[in-house]
Amino acid sequence: MSLVPDRIPPGRIKLTYDDYVGLPNDGKRYEILDGELSVSPAPMTQHQIASINLTMLLYQFVRSHRLGRVLEAPTDVILAETTIVQPDILFVSAERASIITDRAVEGPPDLVVEILSRWTARQDRTTKATLYARFSVPHYWIVDPEERTIELYEIERDSYRLATKESGAATIHPALFPGLEIPLAEVWE
């Protein structure tokens, strides 16, 4: 019996989670976005500083109030068999904790945070924003450590509406976490 197909399938080949787990562990960040492979180099230091600081602020608040789980990259989020992402930071509420499995977060988190870098900014603002909205991620934050801004988006039907944008040393009060104050100066330092 021949394993060679008798015809070439039309259109693009869509990669799946099975293809994803076979990718090399070489320090690059791999994601599959609607069946297409996306590869990014390791983030720059300014990105990582903002990521760690924001993660800590969210983690402390979420944990002390028993609201759910805050996770950071690299954590796989399987939105579909052909859409596997690694957001910089994500939050899953306690009520939805069952989507956190041993292998990944299997379903849309309550919050996804992407921290912009030179090579991911366009993708984070377009491709990923569209995907997260399509999979009904309720809250999407975009952090720009270079411009020192944070944008908080909320899902509205099938796209995101900007709820808040702050910069510099302002303090934000995210609607998702009543009582939480995030002094942006602490995110950038």
Summary of the structure (lengths in Angstrom):
residues: 189
radius of gyration: 17.7
end to end distance: 62.9
largest distance: 67.4
contacts: 533
relative contact order: 0.13
helix: 26%
strand: 33%
